[in-house]
Amino acid sequence: MRRKTIMVILTIVVLLSVIGCKSKGEQSTDTHSGVQLGEQLKLNFALIREIKVEEREPSQTVSKITWRTAGKSLKSKEQIESFEQAVRTADIMSGQPRAIFPNFKLTAISSDGKELFAVSFWTGGMGMIEINDTYCTLTEDGKNKVMMLLKDAEALSS
C-alpha cells in the first residue's frame, strides 16, 4: 500500500512539472537580457494619435501572417499611455524564442496617418511581444495593460 501511495505522488509531481513548464509552445524558456525595451529602442510615443488593433487570420502559412481589423482603434490619452508603459517595461529576451504565430498586432499611427511601429502580441504564457525583430516578455502589469487595451478595442470577448 505504501509503495502505491509513493507511485501516485511521484506521478502527480511529474505531471504538474510537465504541465507547468510550457503553455502550448507559446512561451519561450530562453533567458532574458535584463534590459528593458524602453532602454533599447528609441520610440517616440508622443507622436501616436491612435493604435490600430488587428487579429491574426486563423489560417496561416509558414511564410506569411495575415491580419484583420479586430475592433475599434484606441485613441484616448490613457490608452496610449497604458500601451507605452507596457511596451517600455517589457524585458528583452536573449536569443530567438520558440513561439507560434502571434495573436494580435497593435500598430501605432501618427497624426499624419503614418505607421510609426507595430507590436505583435502573444496572449499565452506570460505575454510576449515582438517589436522591430526584438522579442520581449511583458511584466505581469504590462500583460494586464495590453489585455485591457484589447478588451477596450473590443478585440477580446469578456
N, C-alpha and C positions, 0 to 999 in steps of 0.2 A: 504494500500500500504506500509506503514512504517513497519507494522508487517511482511510482506513478505520479505522485504529487510533485516530485522534483522534475520529472519529464514535462509535466503540464506547465509548470512555472518557467522552465527553460524555453519551451515552445512559445509561450506568451511573450517573453523578453525578446526573443529573436524576431517575432512578428512585429512587435512595436518598434524595434530598431529599423527594420526594413521599411515599414510604412512611414516613419518619421524622417527618413533620410532624403527622400526625393518626392516631389509632387508632380507626377506625370511628366517628368523630364523638363519642366518649365524653369526650374531654378538651378542655377549653377552651383557647384561646390567649390568653384575657384576662389582663390584668396583675393583680398582687397588691397588696394594700394595705400589706404589710409588718407587719400587725398579726396576732398570733396569736389564735386563737379564745378561748383561756382569758382573755385580757386584755379581750375584748369582752363575752362572756356570763358572767354570774354563775350558774354551775350548781353545785348542791350535790351533789357526788359521794359525800359521806359518807352520804347518805340511801339510796343504792342497795342493795337487797337482792339483786337479780338483773337480768340483762339478757336479755330475750326476743329471740330471733333469728327473723326472718321473711324469706322469699324472695318476690320478685315473681312473681305468676302469669304464665305465658307469654303468654297472650292479653290484650292491653291495649287500651283505648280512649284517645283523646286526652284525655278529661276525667277519667278515674279509673284509679288504680292499685289493684289488689287484691293482698293479701298472704296467704301461707300459712305456717304454722309450718315452720321449716327445720332442725329438730334440737332438742336439749335446751337449756334455759336455762343461762346462765353464772352461777355463784353463788360461786365461790371469791374470796377477797380478792385473790389475784394477778391473776385475770381482770378483776376490776373496776378494779384499779389500772392494768392494762395499757390497758384501754378509756379510762380517764381521761387517761392520758398521751397516747394517740393523738389524742384529741379536743382537749385543751388546746393541743397544739403544732401543730395544723393552721393553715395560712396562709390568711387570709381573701382571697377574690378580689374585685377591683373590678368591679362590674357583674354582669350575668347571664351565666352560662356557656351555651355551646351544647352541650347534652348530651341524650342519650336517657334513657329511664327508668332509675332506679337498680336495682341487682341485689338488694340486701339492705336490711333495716331492722333496726336494733338499738334496742330500747326499754328504757330504764332504768325499773325498777319499784321502788317504795319498800317499806318493811317492812309498810305497811298495804295493799299491793296496788294502789296508785295509780300511774298512768304519770307519771313525772317529766318526761321528754323523750324524743324519738326522733331517731336519726341515720340518715339514708338514706346508703347507701354504693354507689359505683360501683366495680367491680373493675378496669375497664380503665384504661389510661394510667398516670398517677402515683397514682391513687387519689383520688377526690373524695368529699367528704361534704357533706350539707346538714343544717343544724340550725336550727330557727326561722327559716326563709327566708334563712339566711346560707350561702353556698356557699364551700367551702374545699378546698384540696388538702392532702393529708396529706404529712408528711415521709416519706422512704423507710422510716425506722424505724416511723413511725406506720402506714403501709400494711402493713408486715410484721406489726405487732402485731394489726391488725384481721383480716388473713388468717389468722393463727394462732388468733385467737378463733373465727373461722368454722369452722376445722378442729376446734377443741376442741368446738364445738357440734355437730359432725358435719354441718354445713351444706354444706361443700365436700368433694368426693371428693379423695383424695390425689393 
